[in-house]
Amino acid sequence: MTDTTPRVTAEIDLAAVRANVRRLRDVARTAQLMAVVKADGYGHGAVPCARAAREAGAAWLGTATPQEALALRAAGDTGRLLCWLWTPGGPWREAVEAGIDVSVSGMWALKEVVAAARESGRTARVHLKADTGLGRNGCAPADWGELTAAARAAEAAGAVRVTGVWSHFACADEPGHPSIPLQQNAFREALTVAEATGLTPEVRHFANSPATLTLPESHYDLVRTGIAMYGISPSPELGTPADHGLTPAMTLKASLASVKRVPGGHGVSYGHHYTTPGETTLALVPAGYADGIPRHASGSGPVLVAGKWRQVAGRIAMDQFVVDLGGDTARAGDEAVLFGPGDRGEPTAEDWARAAGTIAYEIVTRIGQRVPRVYTGEGGRDGENGHDSHDGEVRGHG
């Protein structure tokens, strides 16, 4: 049975994804581009967005977990693919056999990937990650010499090929932050140590989305663009998407479930944190925190309904929230736009981030499993701003 008026949908413009990737490739100049599709493509759908990025010239894909990388292989992607978030006992052999580049940040991981390579009879492709100051994953400077030397020995034995050396910025989204030059110096030192051991990686990579946009000296051989390829600015301090020539790819819409007149003094939603100031019209948006709408935006989240911006009235519940239309009218089934590119007057993901006290990354990645993704602009034959004939295909979230 076809759902002709879906409760809520996330419309993903793949033409925008391709245009964003092309724009970022232009910014990266001679460096290759890795399209990061972790977290189900930042909520946009990993497989469709990976295909769109490849069509636009992305030489690499990147994921956090090996399961994400293996799912891309199962979906038919055969290009260069890196995954970096490993734990002991992970599916190293499966990754090696699937031709996935894997990241190593310590001796335990190198030992496990060497064992997997020997079991599979294939040479593992390894990227060594240096902790240059982020303090998360990555090898500490004091241990870097040991790791690079051991990796070179494993390479000489034919177990691995060190295809990459890399690191990650902590504060590239904060222009002028003092950690930026310190990390750049630390990465140069890490490269010097690696080269001194005889390693000759194919790619050296450091730049994430904000560094790609603002720190050309950090581009090296490869840039890793995540949030920017989906058309979202890494931070307000770096400007809007339009400032960087990017277009947000996700539009979140809902169909009003109820519209009714109520008297003044009528409580709205749990806790009655909002009470109608006078006789008014209330509209019910059938989306809530189970769909990824942040409860922290209760009373402040913006929605375009009946041609105007409204704010959430009262608390956002698990499945629904209310907006007060005042003297305006609407009907059940009318469209409510929670966020989109903003070019039609609707709020953006950044507007919701401000309302919830978070970042736009979280707004798009938290959109839940029960929200279907509707893909437009498929096929890869569009112009910079065009679409092709496959608009409107509805798919599940995976």
Stockholm file with secondary structure:
# STOCKHOLM 1.0

chainA/1-398         MTDTTPRVTAEIDLAAVRANVRRLRDVARTAQLMAVVKADGYGHGAVPCARAAREAGAAWLGTATPQEALALRAAGDTGRLLCWLWTPGGPWREAVEAGIDVSVSGMWALKEVVAAARESGRTARVHLKADTGLGRNGCAPADWGELTAAARAAEAAGAVRVTGVWSHFACADEPGHPSIPLQQNAFREALTVAEATGLTPEVRHFANSPATLTLPESHYDLVRTGIAMYGISPSPELGTPADHGLTPAMTLKASLASVKRVPGGHGVSYGHHYTTPGETTLALVPAGYADGIPRHASGSGPVLVAGKWRQVAGRIAMDQFVVDLGGDTARAGDEAVLFGPGDRGEPTAEDWARAAGTIAYEIVTRIGQRVPRVYTGEGGRDGENGHDSHDGEVRGHG
#=GR chainA/1-398 SS CCCSSCSEEEEEEHHHHHHHHHHHHHHHTTSEEEEECHHHHHTTCHHHHHHHHHHTTCCEEEESSHHHHHHHHHTTCCSEEEECCCCTTCSHHHHHHTTCEEEECSHHHHHHHHHHHHHHTSCEEEEEEBCSSCCSSSBCHHHHHHHHHHHHHHHHTTSEEEEEEECCCSSTTSTTCTHHHHHHHHHHHHHHHHHHTTCCCSEEECCCHHHHHHCGGGCTTEEEESGGGGTCCSCGGGCCTGGGTCCCCEEEEEECCEEEEECTTCEESGGGCEECSSSEEEEEECCCGGGTCCGGGTTTCEEEETTEEEEEESCCCSSCEEEEEETCCCCTTCEEEEESCSTTSCCCHHHHHHHHTSCHHHHHHTCCTTSCEEEESCSSCCCSSCCCTTTTEEECCC
#=GC SS_cons         CCCSSCSEEEEEEHHHHHHHHHHHHHHHTTSEEEEECHHHHHTTCHHHHHHHHHHTTCCEEEESSHHHHHHHHHTTCCSEEEECCCCTTCSHHHHHHTTCEEEECSHHHHHHHHHHHHHHTSCEEEEEEBCSSCCSSSBCHHHHHHHHHHHHHHHHTTSEEEEEEECCCSSTTSTTCTHHHHHHHHHHHHHHHHHHTTCCCSEEECCCHHHHHHCGGGCTTEEEESGGGGTCCSCGGGCCTGGGTCCCCEEEEEECCEEEEECTTCEESGGGCEECSSSEEEEEECCCGGGTCCGGGTTTCEEEETTEEEEEESCCCSSCEEEEEETCCCCTTCEEEEESCSTTSCCCHHHHHHHHTSCHHHHHHTCCTTSCEEEESCSSCCCSSCCCTTTTEEECCC
//
